[in-house]
Amino acid sequence: MEARAVTWLRIIGWRLVFSVPLLLAVTFGMFVLAKASPFDPVRQYLGDRAMVTSPEIMAEIRANWGVDRPLLEQYTTWLGNLLQGELGESRSLRLPVTQVIGERLGWTLLVVGCALVVMLAIGLVLGTLAAWRRDSWLDRALTGGAFATEAAPVFWVGLLAIWVFAVSLGWLPAGGLTDAAATEVTFTGLLRHLTLPVLVLAVSQSSWLLLYVRESVIGVLREDFVLGARARGLRERTVLVRHALRSALLPFITIMGARVPELVTGVILVEAVFALPGVAGTTIKAALAVDFPLLAALTLLATIAVVLGNLLADLAYTLADPRVRVLGVS
Amino acid sequence: MGRGFVLLVAMLLAIAGCAAPTEPDAAGVSEETVVFGLSSEPDTLNPVLGYSPDGGSLIFDGLLRRTPDLKLHPALAESVPDAVGTEITFTLRQGVTFHDGRPLTAEDVAYTYNQVLAPENNSPIRGDYAAIEKVEASDERTVVFHLKHPYAPVLQRATLGVIPAGSDLAALGNAPVGTGPYTFTSWTKGDKIALTANEKYWNGAPAIRSLVLAYTSDDNARATRMAAGEFTATELPPKAAARFKDQEGVTVHETPSADYRGIMFPMKHPVTGDRAIRKALDLAVDREAMVSAILAGAGSPAFGPVVPGTDWHNPAVTGSARPDTEAAGRLLDEAGWKAGPDGIRVKDGTAARFTLMYPAGDSLRKELALAFASDAKRIGIDIQLAGLEWEAIDPRMDTDALIMGFGTPYDPDHTNYELFHSAYAGQGYFNPGHYDNPEVDRLLETGRETADQAAREKAYHEFQQVISDDAPWVYLVYLKHVYVVRGSWTGLETGIEAHEHATAGLLGTVPGWKPAP
C-alpha cells in the first residue's frame, strides 16, 4: 500500500514538473498563432458597427486592450495576470473570463461524462460481441459500422443525426438545452435535449474503442488459459467476461488517457452543432472573434484536461498492473 | 451471454428510449407566453456596451422613443426638446422607477451617456455620440447635453436605454435592470432570453405577460422551428419565408428598410474616376432582376442613399428599375469610350476595366456583385470580381470598387456625412473612395447644423440630387425585412426599418400587442 502511494506521488510529481513547460509552450504557441491571424480583434468586437466606427476609435480600443503591443510583451502581461489569478475579460462576450467559463463548464462536463459512460458501454459490449462472434454477419456489421463512424467527422455525424431524428422523424429537438417556450431547465427537458449530442459524441468516440476491444479479446481468446477455462467446462459467458475481457482490458486504460484530446475536440464540435451553451462550443466563438483572453484560458483548460487525463490513466494503470510499480517512472 | 447481455441491451434501449417524446412539446402558443425566434444573440444586454441603442431594447427606455412611423415621442423625458445650439435640456418624467424599485433621476441619464463616451469602456457605439461633449445632471429631473458643435440630429441619439447610475457595466450586461416594458428574468447563453411584463410600466403594462427571445442563427433551423409551432414570430430571409405564405393562421409581413446595397467607386481610379463610366453603369444596372431573382421579391430598387417613404427623400431622385443599355452606350460614346476589338471599351489607351471587391462571406453581396458585373459587360465595361476578407479589402479601398451596405432611416446625417464629406476621405470605411465635392460638403454641414426642419429637408434634397448627378456610388437595392407571425394581433405595426432590427422593427412593437378579438 505504501509503495503504491510513493509511486503515485512520484508520478504526480514528475507530471507536474513536465506540465509547466508544456503549458507555457502551448499558451505561447496560441499567442503566436493568434497574433499571426489575419483577423482584426477590434473589427470582430465591433461587428457590423465596424463599418460606422472611425479609425481613431478603433485605434483607441486596440491600445486599451494592448493588442498593438509586441507579442512577447502581451504574453508576459497575460502570464503575470494569470499567476495572480486574473484571467481578464472576454472581449466578445463582455464578461470576466472566469464567469464565462464558470457558467458553461458544468454543461460540458455533463455532456462529456454521459458520453464517456455510454461510449464505454457501447465499446465494451459490442467489441466483445464482435470478437466472440468473429467473422459472423454481426461482427462484419459492427466492425464495418465502427470503421464508418471512425472515418466520419463528428460534426457530420451530428448533422446527420439532426437531419434524421430532429428534422425527418421529429423525435428529438435539434439543439439547445430547453424548449423555446420553457423558462427554466427541467430534468425531462434536459434529457430530451442532451440525448442526441451525448449519443453522437459517444458513438463517434466509441468506434476505436470497439475495434480495440475486439482485437484484444480475439487475441486473448487464443491464449492457453482461455482454452483451459473452456476445457474445465466453464460457462461461455464466464469465459468471455471474467477471463478474456478482463485481461484484454489492461492496455486499454492507457489508451483511454491518450484519447482524451480527441474527446476534447469531439465535444467542441458537438456543442457547436447542437448549439449547447458549454465551454467547448465557446472555443469556436472565441477563436472566430480573436478573443485572446478567452481563447487563452480555454486553451489552458483543454491542455490541463489532456494532462490530467493521461495522469489518471497512468495512476489507474498502477492499480491494474502491479508490474508498473517495479518498472517505475523515472 | 444470456441475462447480462439482455440487461445491457435493455440499458442501451433505455438511453435511446428518451428519444421517444414522453409528452407533447410544451411550445403551444398562448396569449400569456410569446416566443420570438431571432437570428443573432446580443453579446451583452447593456445599452452602454452597444445593446440596441436605437430603441429596440424592451428592457430599457431612452429619453425618447421612436414609433414605427419614425417619429420621436417622449419616453423618460417629459417632452421632446428643440435641438437648437449646443445645449439641449431634457426634463424627466415623474414617478418612473427602475425594475429594482429605485427611482429614475437625472444622475442615471448622465451616467449612461458619460459611460458611453468614456474611452476606457471601449463602447462600440461611442462613434455615434461623437457630437456630444458631456451630459450633466443639473438637478434631480433636469439633464443637459453639451454638444461640441450644433448638431440637429442629436435627438435621434436620445433613444439610448438608460441604466442605473453606478452600475457595473459587465454585470449589468448579464443581468440588466432598466425601466422598460419588460423586466429581465433569465438568459441561457446561446439559447434564449426570458422576459416578464413590467406591471408598473409608466406607459401601462404589456398584455403579453411572458416573452421569450429564442436565438437560432441558422435560417432553415429557424423556419423549421417556426413551422413546428415553437415560435410565435420569427425573422426569415425571403426564400425561407416563402413556405409560410399560404399557410392558415400565419401572416407574412414584408417591411421596407433603409438598408441598401451599392457600389462604392474609388475616385482616384482612371476608369471609375470618370463620371461617364459611373453614370453609364447606373443606367445599365438591371435592378428589377436583382430584386426578383436575388432577393426573391423582398426588396426595392435603390437610386440614392435616402430611403423613399420618409420626408427626407427627394422624389426627383429616382430612375428606371429596368436597364437602359442604349442610353448608357451613348453616354460612353460621347465621353470617348469606344468599343475595342474584344468588346471592351477603350479611351486614350485605357481599357474600361476595374476590380470590384465583395466580402467573401456575404452571399447576398456576392450575388449582387456578379449581377452587376454581367450588366456592365453588356455596355463594354469589364469588371473583375474579387471575393476577399475585410482585412484584405481594407488596404485596397482607395483603388478598387467595393460593394457596401449602409442605411438608417432616422436622419440623413447619419452615415451620409461620413461617407460623402471630404473631411472623412480615406478614413477607414468612411468615404473610402476619396469623394471630394465642396457643394456636397456645404450641404451636409448645413443639414447637420441647422435646426430648422424645412431648411434641413431642402439641404438633404439638394444633396441627394448632387449625389445622383455625380454618381460616386451606384445604388442597387433596398432590402425588405420579412417576418412570419402566428395568430392575429392588434397593435402590431410596421414602418421603415434600420439594418439592425432584432427587436427594433416590427417585433419591437410587442409591448402594444393584444390578441385580436
Interface residues (C-beta under 8 A of the other chain):
Chain A: P38 F39 D40 R43 Y45 L46 G47 D48 R49 A50 M51 V52 T53 S54 P55 I57 M58 E60 I61 N64 W65 E89 S92 L93 R94 L95 P96 Q99 E103 R104 V118 A121 I122 V125 L129 W132 F165 V167 G170 W171 L172 A174 G175 G176 L177 T178 D179 A180 A181 A182 T183 E184 V185 T188 L191 R192 T195 L199 E236 R237 L240 V241 A275 L276 P277 G281
Chain B: M1 G2 G4 F5 L8 M11 L12 I15 A16 C18 A19 A20 P21 T22 E23 D25 A26 A27 G28 T33 V35 G37 D43 T44 N46 L49 G50 P119 E120 N122 P124 I125 R126 G127 D128 A130 L169 A170 G173 N174 T185 S186 T188 K189 G190 D191 K192 A194 S210 V212 A214 T216 A221 T224 R225 A228 E230 F231 E389 W390 E391 A392 M404 G405 F406 T415 E418 Q427 G428 Y429 F430 H499 E500
